[in-house]
């Protein structure tokens, strides 16, 4: 018990098809203090400059792992793909370049990062969409959208546990 009350329990179950049919289950006891935390920490922290994000993240070899992730999605013409926590839009633009006939959208709660993403897309002449919103509110942010594929990177570590679980549940709900 916590503060005289039982801790909240959150359960999320995902099934993915694969050679062995993998199942990922999350089942965590969550305490009320998690709810008092901010919903997310912006990229590079609260005072970080969004314009510097791409230069800093490039040090992680991000082109290589973003490319591998995008190829793993096996994008096809007509696919609707959602990048949850799209940040500066690098993954969105990469996916659009790999499959120009797919509809690629990015969602992010940080207006600074969305401004960077929109500027990059405009400079590239890319036909992609960006929406403002939290990953745990996808049904409200994109009520009309049922994507064929979802991707998310460098997001969950920015959020408290309750929000991580809610983001994963929201992503799963959008795919059904």
Order of alpha helices (4+ residues) and beta strands (2+ residues): beta-beta-alpha-alpha-alpha-beta-alpha-beta-alpha-beta-alpha-beta-alpha
